Amino acid sequence: MQEKPLPPPDIPRPPSDTPRSPDRPPSQASPAAQASPGRARAPAAAEGEAAVRPGAPEVPREVLRPALELYLDAHAHPELSGAERRTADLLAARLEASGCEVTRGVGGGHGLVGVLRNGPGPTVMLRTELDALPVTERTGLAYASTVPGVMHACGHDLHLAAVAGAVAELARTRSAWRGTVLVAGQPAEETLTGARQMLADGLYERFGTPHAVLAQHTSPAPAGTLAHAAEFRTPLMAAGAAVDVTLYGRGGHAGTPHLTVDPVLTAAATVLRLQSVVSRETAPDEQAVLTVGGLRAGGPGNVIPETAELSLCVRASSERAVDRMTDAALRIVRAECAASGCPRDPDFTVSARSPALLTDAAATAAVRRAHEELFGPQRVGDSGRLNATEDFAWFGTEGVATVYWLLGVTGVRQWRGARDGGPPVPPNHAPEFAPDVRTALPTGIMAMASAARRLLDPEGSVS
């Protein structure tokens, strides 16, 4: 398709009404407060009255401008999981411009690895995702998606640009660190398959096992704030499973339903019954979710179809709980098919799995200190457990430390409007999701660069 020209990039500057620094760290422990500030207590970063400007350092123009151009381009031309060829090309070009050796096709798809060497020392890997979502954008941005029905609604474009900018900053400041920086451009995160594919293709065997792997993720908290795991005995992110179900009926005429077995009715009954897995089979104090994200069946109203398909999302605080919930879902699907008299058993496939994300205590503490020193402790807060899930956890194998933090992206006007009773802040995966790139991108670049430098510093690294 013909690509819509992008507006000329404008170097972001902190807006005059950037959220003021609070008297206490931003309270990002509540996912509800992050997702809907207009309906919950706002983080202190948006409430504080101290007239202090953000503590983020200025990003050099030669680092920020290419990162911004990458962000605008990737946002306008999103690609779905498994089809990220163009996005991988964009990242590869930026990494090569920073002096990285780039290897393509890692994982059998569009995964890539960049290597930036700077003498002997530890190895740290920076991970970013490449894929977008099947969501129709409704942001009204000048650089909105040009691909119908596809959008960077989860911030992977911002992660991409921040990592590229961080590598450029690390290449510019080689005297401040030593060792090796790996960059994993991971495809197919949204399908929870890309990380395992890269590892199965010998990621660590081919490029070296890192001492630590770093990643950050956009959050609908105020732009310019960061949030780390509050404690390390419970996961920061949930374990998860994606399940695909096909129900088989007997098609026919809508006017003679007695001659058919209607899979749409079976699917509807199944959707309702599945709600009992959490409400009646899961302890009230256990954080768990079972969502039916897709129900596809039929066409014209006068035709009863032969099949119906369900797409399930299971999230829980442990893999054991995910197994229990998945087994319960299978039991319910089979029972509803039997109750309907379906002519054959359903197909029930767990298409993807991801373990819970437990961040490394020592490495996270070191990175958090670096962030507090750089941005000020008032802009670095805690995150409680999240029901989001990530295949990033797979990179924490073979004793590799994982460090993962949340990057606030909501502009101050939007946050204050929601706080004062206006529309709630659009969360990740919403058609209106639009990071405040002026503040979020420079923060993301320096958050990632400072984290890597701290772990690559001989005196600050984690063994």
N, C-alpha and C positions, 0 to 999 in steps of 0.2 A: 504494500500500500504506500501511497505517497505520504511522506513525512511532513507534518506541519512545521514551518520554521519556528524556532524558539525566540522569545524576546531576548535582547542582549542582557547578559548577566549584570546584576548590580551587586557590588560587594556589600554584604550585610553589615549593618551597624546596629549596636544595641539601641532599641527604641527609647524615646525619652520617658515612656511610661513602663519600662521594664519592671517586673515585680521587685518590690523593695525587700531588702534583707530583713529577716525577722529577728526577734530576740531569742528564738530557740530554733532548732533544726526543723526542716519541713516534715510534717507528720505524714509520711507516705506509707505508713504501715497499713492503712485501710484501703483495699482495692476499691471499695465503694466511693471513698473520697476522691480517688484518682479518676474514676470513670464518670462521676456525676457530681461535680462540685456544687451545682445548683441545688442538689438534693441532699448533700451531706456536708459535714464540717470541712471547710477548706483548709489545705495545708498552710502552715504558718508563712511560707514563702509568699503567699498571696495576701495574707492578712496583716503582716507586719507593718508598722508605721515608721520604722527607723529610716531616715532618708539616706540610705547607703546604696550606692550603685553596685551592680553585680561584680563579683571579684574575679571573673574570668579574664585571663590575660588576652591581649590582642593577638590575633592570629596573623602572621605575616601575609601580605597580599599575594606573594608568589605561591603560597600554600593554599590560601582560601579561595582564590579565584578559580583555579582548575577544579577544586572540589565542588564549588558551586555549579560550575558548568556541567560537571558530571551528574550532579543531583538533578538539575533541570532536565537534562537529556534523558536520564533514566526514568524520571517521573513521567515524562511525556510519552515514552515508548516502553511501557511495561510488558513483561513476558511471563507467561504462566510456568508453573513447575515443569521442568523437563524441556522447556523451549527457550532457555535463557541465552541463546547464542549471541545476540547483539549486546546484551548486558555484560556478558563475560568479555566480549571484545573491548567494551568501554573500560572495564576495570583493568584488563591486561595492559592496555595502552598507558593508563595512568601509573601502574606499578612499574612498567618498563621505563617510563620517563623519570621515575625516582631511583633508578638503578637496580631494580629487582630482576633476577632471572625468573622467567615465567614459564610454567609447564601447563599445557592445556589438556583437557580430556581426562582429568583425574576423577575416577569414579564411573567412567564409561559414558558420562554425559557431558555437560558443559562446566563441570567443576574445574577450578584452576588453583594453582599454588604459586605464590611468589616468594622468592628468597632474597633477603637483603642481609649480606654478611658484613660484619664489622669486627673482625678479629676473634680471638678466643673468648669464650664466655658462655653464659647460659643461652638457651633457645626459648623464645616466647612466640606463640602463635596468636595472631589476630584473626578472628573469624567474622565474616560477613555473609549475608544471604544475597541471592541474586533474583529470586522469584517474586512475582506479584500474585494478586488474587483475582478470581472471577467476579469482580464487583464493578458496577457501573458508577463512575465518578460523578459526584454532584458538588464539587467544591467551587466551581466558577473561576478557578485560577487561570491565568493567562497561559500557564504551562501545563494545563490539565492533560490527562491521558488522551492520546490520539487513537487508541486501540479500543474499539467498541467492546464493552463488557469486561474490560480488564483494567485494573487499577493497583497502584502501590498503596493499598489501604492499611498496611501494617508497618510502614516505615522502613522497609528493606532498602529503599533508594537512599534514605538518609544514613542508614548504617553503612552502605556502600561508599557514599561520598565521605563519611567521617573516617573510615578506615583508609581510604586513598589519601585523604589529607593528613592523617596521622603518620602514614609511611613517608610522605613527603617531608613532614616535620622531623621525623627521625633521621631521614637522609640528610637533612640540613644541619642537624645538631649531633653529628657522629661523635664529637668529642665528649658528649655527656653520657655515653653508654658504650658497652661493648658486648659482643655476642652475635646472635643470629635472630633475625625477625622472619618468621614465616607468616604468610597471609593465605588463608583458606577462603577462596571465593566459592561458597557452597550453593549448589542448586537444590531445588526441591525440598526446601525446609517446610513449606506449607503442607506437604504430603508426608512429612516425617520420614523421608527416605534418603535424603541427600547425604547426611553425615555418615551413615553406615556404609553407603556405597563408596564414599571416598576412603573410609578406613579399610574396607574390604579390598580396595585397589592398592593397598600398601602405602597409605599416606605417611604413616610414621616410619615405616621401613625404608621408604624411598627418600624422604626428606629430613628424617631425624625426629626422634620423639621429643617434644617440647617439655620444658620444665613446667610451663603453665600455658593455659589457653584463655584468652580474654574475649569477651563479647559484651555488647550493650544492646539495649532494646528500647525503642521509643515507648513512652508512657504518656497518658493524657494529664500528667501533672504539669505545673508551671514550667515554662521553658527556662533553661538555665539552672535547673535543679537536678541533682542526682540522688539515687536511692540504692543502698546496698542491703544485702540480707541482714536482718536484725539479729539472728542467731543461727547456729549451724547444726543443731540437732534435728531440725525439721527441714524439709525441702523448701527452697525458694519457689520452685515451680513444680507442678504436679506431674505424676506419671500419667501416661495417656495411651489410648488405643483408638484407631479408626477402624470401623466395622462396616462392611458392605453386605446388605441383605437383599436377596431376590425371593419374592413370594410368587408361587405359581398357582394360577387359577384355571378356569375354563372359560374362554371368551364366548361372546355371543351378542344377541340383540338386546338393547336396553329394555325393549318392550316385553321380553320373555326372560326375566331374570331367574325364573325357576329352572331354566335349562342351563344355567351357567353356575360357575363358582367365582364370585366376584372378588378379585385380589385387592381392589380398592377398599372395600369394606374390611377385609382382613387386615390391610395395612393400617387403616384408621384405628381399628380396635387394638392393634399392636402398639401403635404410637401412644395411645392412652395408657395401656397396661404397663408399658415400659417405665412410666413415671413412678411406679411403685418400687422400682429397684432402689431409688434414693429415698423416697418418702416412707417406705415400709420395710426395707431390707438393709438399710444403712443406719448406723448409730447417729443420733442427732449431732453429736460433737465431732463427727468425722466429716472432713471437707471432701465432698464428692459431687460430681455432675455427670448426668447422662442426658445428652441432647440429641434429638433427631434433627439433623441439619438439612436433610433432603428427603423428599417423598416424590417419586416420579412414577406416573402411571397414565396410560390411556391417551386419548385424543378427543375425537368428537363425542358429544354427550350421548349419542344414541348407540354407542358401541361399548360393551363391557370388555376390557382388555384381558389378555392372558397372563400378564405379569405386572407386578408392582415392585419398585426398588426403594429401599431405605438406606440412608447414610447416617451412621451413628458416631457420636463422639463421646468417649468415656474418659473421665478425668478423676483422679483420686490421689491421695497423698503417698501411696505406696503401690508397687507393682502387684503385691498380693491383693490389695483392694481392687485394682483394675481387673485382675483375673477373676475375682469373685463376682464383680459386676458384669463382666463379659459372659461368664457362665450363666448368670441369671437372665441376661438378655437372650441368650440362646434358648434357654428353657421356655421363656415366654413366647418367642417367635415360633418355636415348634408347636407349643400348645395352642396358639391362636390358629395356626394352619390346620391343626387337627380338628379344632372346634368348627372351622369353616368347611371341612371336608375337602381340603385342597388335594388335587390328584397326585402330587408328588411333594417330597420334603423340600423345605426351603434351602437355598444356598446361603451360608453364613461364613463370611471370610473376614478375618482380622488382617486388614491390608497394611497396617503400620503400627509400630509400637515405639514408645519412648519411655525411658526410665525417669524417675523423679530427679530434679536437679538439686544436688547438694553442693554448694560452693565450698571451696577450701578455706578454712578458717585463717590460716597463717597468710596465705597469698592475698586473700580479700582484705585482711587487716592492713597489709602493706600498701595495697592499692588505695584503700580508703584514706589512709594517712596522706598519700600523695594528692588525692583529690581535695582533701580538706586544706592542705597547705596551698594548693593552687587556687581554689575557688573560695575558700573560707568555709569553716565548719557550719555556718548558718545555711549553706546551700547544699549540704550533703546530709541526707537523712536516712531513715530506715524503711525497709519494705517488709511487710508481712508476707505470709504464704499467698501465692497466686494460683488460681485454677487454670491459668494458661499453661501450655506445655511446649516444649522445645526439643528438637533432636540434638541440640547442642550438648546435652548431657552425655551422649555417646563419646564425645571427645575426651571425657574424663576417665579413660581406661588406662591400664598399665601404670597406675600411680600418677597420672598427669593431674596437676592441680587445675581446677576451673574457677574462674572469677567472672562474675556476671552482675551487671548493674542496670538500673533503669535510668533512662534519659528523658527528662521532662521536655515536652514539645508544645505545650499550649501557650499561646500568646496572652499577654496580661489583659488586654481588652476583653478577649473571649472568656477568660477565666473569671474576671470580675463581673462580667455580664451574667454568667451562669450563677455565680455566687449570689448575685442580687436578684435572682428570680427569673432570669432570662432562659433561653434554650440551654439545656445541658451540653457540656463539652462532648463532641463526638468521640467515641472510643475507637480503638483499633478495630479494623474490619468494617467500619461504617463508611457509607458512600461520601460523607462529608469530612472525613478525617484529613486534616491539613496541618502539618507541623508548621510552627513559626520558624521558618528556616533562618531568619536573621539572627536569632538567638540560639536555636537548637544546634545548627550545624557547627558554628565555632566552638560551642561547648562540647559537642561530640568529638570533634577533632582533638581538642586538647585533653579531654578526659581519656581518650584512648592512647594518645601519645605519652601523657604523663604516667599512665598505668604501665605501659611497656617500659618506659625509661626506668621506673622504680624497680621493676623486676630484672632489668638488664644491668642495673648498677651493681657492681660487685659487693657494695656494702648494703644494698637494699634488696638483693635478690633472695628468693626463697629456695632453699635446697630441697 
